[in-house]
Amino acid sequence: MTIEQLDLEYGAEDIRDFIEAAVATRGSENRPRFYAITGSHIYGFDSTDSDIDVRGLHMTPAEAYAYLDTPAEEVTVNMDGTTEGFEEYAEVDLRSYELKKFAQLLQSANYNIVELVFEAPTVMNGMPLEMDALQDLIREFLPMNVPHAYLGMAKSNYYKHLDPEKAEGYDPRAKKFLYVYRGLLGAQYVVEYEDIEADIFELAGAVDGGDPELVEDLVAHKRTGNSATVPNGLEERARDAITGQFNAIGEFPTPDKSGYREALDNWMRKVRA
């Protein structure tokens, strides 16, 4: 998918202008390098009220790390309400990681960052060869502990929002069921295919036991804009599918990241050069 295929309020050029202005707020020496659209737009269940989630990386001169006042690990704009000066882009939020922090997240096999590298529609890419090399590097080591990260996200969202025994945070809307189901399907997908897929429709069709029809119904309900909980019948189907997927997940392979950290370091050296 490309950004041109997304139904966005802003064009690619507008978003690039936003990125450059936003990253510069934390230091004029910051160089924006790679950014893409993430969140519900790549999960397959965006709706008219969905924010545009932009994530990526910038680079600060390496010598800046030689001083006590080291560079900020990340730049955020419009994450918690609209940031002053960016009212024109109120529907766009940005999280930009400095290259070192970006690589640290990759080293921990953070599924959000791995999806960013593999799946997200790009809006700015000042290092296409390096990003292609990064995809090849990560794919060589998959699944690592990416399945564990997906499963952890699914469990966290379930117990926080969908467990009827816990009153605090209980919120059985379609969006919450979709997040949990996507996490479970994503965990199984990376184990079976040693690859990354973010779109819940693709996941439901590819993973054993996936239910594409349930996904269609949950997404349709989410897109009505109805903030109420899902109908009883749909909720029962969603809970059955989630339970079935939980039970179907076997023991994940022991994560093997031998040489992964060194490979990321070598990749970073080339990017900074």
N, C-alpha and C positions, 0 to 999 in steps of 0.2 A: 504494500500500500504506500502511496505517496501523499504528501500534504495536499496536493491538488485534488485528490480523491475524497478528502475530508470536507465535510460541510461546516466550515469555520467562519466566524464573524470577521476574522482578520485574515489578510493575505500573508504569504510567506515573507514578502518584503517588509510588511508592517511588523511582523513578529521578530524579524532580524533586527530592525531598528530598536525595538523594545529590548532585546537581549543586550545589544551593545550599550545602550544607555544604562540598563540595570546593572550589568557587570562593572561598569565604570564607577558606580556609586561607592564601591569598596576599594577603589584604587585605580588610577588611570593606567597603571602598568599592567593590569590584568588583560590578558588577550583571550577573547572568546574563541573556542576552537571547534566544538562539536555540540549540537543541540538537536533535540527531536521531541515530538509530541508523544506523551505517555498517558497513563490513566485510562479512563473509560473509553477514550477514542480508539485505543488499541485493544482494549478488552472485548470490544464488540457490543457494549451496551451503553454507549453515550446517548444522551437525550438533549432536548433543547436547553435545559438548565445546567448542562455540564460545563464546568470551567475548562479552559484550555491549559493543560498541565505541560509545561515545558521543562525538560531536564537536560543537563549536559555538563560540559567541563570547560573550564578556562585555565589558562596557564599564567603563573606568576614567575618572574625571573628566578632561577634557582638560587642565585646569590642572596636573595631576600631571606632564605632560611639560615643564613650565617649570623643573623642578629637576634637579640632577645625578643624584639617585637616581630614575631614570625607572621607570615600571611594568614589571613582568615581561611579556614577550611572550606567555607562555602558562602555563597551569596544567595539571599532569598529576597524575593519581591512579591508582594500581593499574596503571601501565604496565609497570613492571619488578618484578613481584611485588606483594604486597598492601601498600599504604601503611598505616602505623600509624594506628589510629583508624577505618579503613574495612574492618575484617574482615567486617562484616555484608554488605558489597557486594563480596566478593572476586571475583565473576564479572563485575563491571562495571568497565571502565576508561574514563577520561575524558581527553580533550585539549581544553582550552578556550583559544581564542586571544583576545587583546585585539583590539578592533575594528581597530586600525591594522595589526596583524600579519595578521589575517584578510583585510583588503583587499590587503595586499602579496602574499599567496598567490594571491588572485584575479587580481591584476595580472600575475602570472607564469603565469596559466592553469593552475594546479595542478589536475590532474584530480580528486584526492581532494576538494578543496574545492568544485569545480564540481559534482561528484556530490552532495555534501552539500546544496547549494542546490537542486538539481533533483529528486533521487531519494529521499533518505533519509526514512524515517518520522519525523515530528516528535514530540518528547516535551515540548518547551517552546518557545513562540514568543511573546515579548513585543512583537513588532513585525511583525505579519502583512502590513500594507500595504507596509512597507519591504522585506520579503523578496519579495513579489510583484514589486515594482519592480525588485529586483535580478535576478530571473529574466529579466525583459524586457530589462534592460540587457545581461546576458551574452549572451542569445540574439541580440541585434542584432549582436554582434561575432563570433559563432562562424563558422568553427571555430578561428580564431586559431591558437595553437600547441598546442592541446589534443591533436590527433592525434600530434604529436611526443612529448608527454609520455606518452601511452599506449604508443607504440611503444618509447620508452626504458625504461619499466617492464618491458615484455615481454622485451626483449633482456636487460636486467639480470638478470631472474629466470631466463631460459633459460641464460645463460652461468654463472650462479652455481650453479644447482641441477640443470640437465638436460643439460648438456654432458658426455658421457662422457669427454672428453679432460681434464677438470679434476676431479681427485680431491677437492680441498677443496670442501666444500659440496655435493657430488653427492648428490641426494636425489630420485630419480624417483618420488615418490608422486603420487597423483591430485590432491592439493591444488596441487602445483607446476605440473602440466600445466594445471590450470584457471586459475591466475593468469596464465600466459603466454598462453593462448588467449583469455581475456577481454580482455587488453590489446590483442591484435591485432585482435579483433573490434570493440572499443571505438574504436580508432583509425579503422577504416574507417567505422564507423557515423556518427561525428561529421562526417566528410567528406561522406558521402552524404546525410545528413539534416539537417545543421547543427543537431543537437539532441544530448541526452545520454541514454544508457541504461546502467544499471549491471548489470542482471540478465543473466547469461550465457545463459539460455534464450531471452530476448527477442532478444539480440544474434545468437545462432546462427540464429534463424529469420528475422531481418531482413537480415542481411548476405549478399551473394553469396558462395557457397562455404562458408557456415557449416554445421556438421554437428550438428543438434539431438540426433541419436541418440547421437553420441559424448559430448556433454555429459551426457546422461542416464546413460550408463554410467559416466562418470568420477565424477559426483556420487553415484551409487548405491554405487560402490566406496568413496568417501570416507566415506559415512555408515555403512558397516559398522563403522567404528571400527578397522578393520585398518590398522595403521601400516606394514605391509609395502608394498613397491613394487607397482605394478600388474602384472597378468599380462602376459606377453609380447605376446599378441595385442592387448590394449588399449593397451599402450605403443606398439606399432607404428602403430596407427590414430591415436593422439594425435600421434605425431611426424610422421606423414604430413600430418595436418591442419594442424599448426603450420607445417611447411615450406611447404605449399601457400598458407597465408595470408600468410606472410612474402613469398613470391614474387608474390602477387597485389597486394600493396600497391605502388601506383605512387608517383610524386612528389607529396608533399603541397603544397597551395596555400601560397604565401608568406604567412606570418602578417602580418595587417594589424590593428594595434591603435591606429590613428590615432584619437585622441579617447577611447580606453578609460580611460586613467589619469585624465583630467580628469573623465570620467563617474563613475568610482569615487569620486573626491574629493568630487564634488557629492553623491553618495549618502551618503558618510560624514558630511558636514556635516548633512544632514537627520536621520540617525540620532542623532548627538550632540546635536542640538537638542532 
